[in-house]
């Protein structure tokens, strides 16, 4: 029977079929853990049980040298970059690790690092306020991460948080870019297979049908790539808008703070009555231009007809009550 490179349709159906069987295995493992240990342990170890199920699926198939159920369903086999031999055990082991263990470690590591940096950056929060931190800090690696983060300066912590945000935004975009490239080229459906160079050969089939399907997938890849570029543009515009809003808020806050400080200083220096030494009430001006409380200056004028500050003589009738006066 003729063997030729597998087309995108076979690779997509293979991936979907494998995902279906992996989902069933995860569901069964989760149900077993839920029945044996209860809902609390199931929620705590759910992600780890999913990882264990995926690793078991690929160890029993790919790593053992057999076809996966999805590969058997579409009648394709794995080959190395030479397209003449099946992948070596090391190449298959690297693929299984990249496909299952590495995404789990990356996700957990980023989440824990982000949590530790945010906790260290916020002085009002402590590790006692979050019991999950105490539980997650038992391992040696997490303790090492916590120690390294504790040695960072505030600016470095902010930089790390920004890098974490960029990574969280870029990882899904990278997967979408890889998928769009797959639709166009029709070679690597999974990023882990692209890294390890594992491709597929297909047994039998009509060449004409495969070419027509490839053309459809190329068109879909171009649309996906355009949509990805549009998404990146929208996210960059949104990021710039947020940065601008944050800068405007900081400027507004600084101006408000300066205005408040200026007002407090002005209040402390210029809005006190020199007679009662309190803030002026019903501000009143003397003919020489000095300001006092209405009650204070009128009471002063009952005994003396001169300004308390410059001693200039004036008649009480010359006092001017400043209505709605504010300094």
C-alpha positions, 0 to 999 in steps of 0.5 A: 500500500502507498504511503505518503505524508498525512494531510491536515484532515487526518491530523485534525481527526487524529488529535480530536479522537485522542482528545476524546479518549484522553477526556474519558480517561481523565473523567474516569480517574477523577470519578475514582478519586472523588469516590475514594477520597471525597470532593475536597481531595478531588478539587485539590488534586484534580489537575494532577490527576488529569496530568497523570491520565495524559501521561499514562495514555501516551506512555501506553501508546506513543512511548511504548511504540504503538499507535494512539487510538486517534492515529489508528482511527485515521491510519497514520504512523509517526516518523522522524524528520527523515520520514524513513524511520519511526521516532527514537525512544528519546524523541518520543519521550521528549514529545510526551514530556513537552505535550503533558508535563511541561505545560502543567509545570509552566502553568503551575510555576507561573501561577505560583510565581505570580501569587508570591510576587503579588503577596510580597509586593502588597505589604498588607497581605501575609502568608497567614491570610491565604492557607493555599500559600502555606500548602503550596510552599512545602516543596523545595522548588516553591520555597526557592522561588519564594526566597528569590522573590523575597530578595527582589526590590519593589521595582523588580517585583513590578517588572516581574509582574509585567513579564508575567502578564505578557507571558499569560497573554502571549502563550495563547497567542502562540498556540493560535499562531501555531494552529494558523501555520498548521492550517497553511502548511498542514504538517505539525498539528501540535507544538510539541511535535513541531519541536521534536520534528515528529511527522506522520505518514498515511496509508492509502487514500486518493491524492486528488481529495487530499489536495482539495482538502489542503486548499480549504485548510490553507484558506482557513489558515489565512483567515485565522492568521488575519484574525490573530493579527487583528486580535494582537492589534486590539490587545495592543491598543487596549494596553496603550489605552490602559497605560494612558488611563493609568498615567492620567490617573497618576497625574490627577492623583499627584495634582490633587495631592499637591493641591491638598498640600497647598491648601493645607499650607495656605490654611495654616499660614493665611486663613488664621485670625491673628486675634483668636489664632483660629481659622477665620469666620466671617472674614472682615477687612480693615481699611489697611487691608488686614483680615480678621474674624468679624466678631474678633475685630468688632470686639477689638474696636470696642476698646481700640480704633486701630488695626491690631497689626499695623496700628493704623487708625480707622473708624469701625464703620470702615470695616468691610465684611467679605461675603463668600470670601475664600483664599 
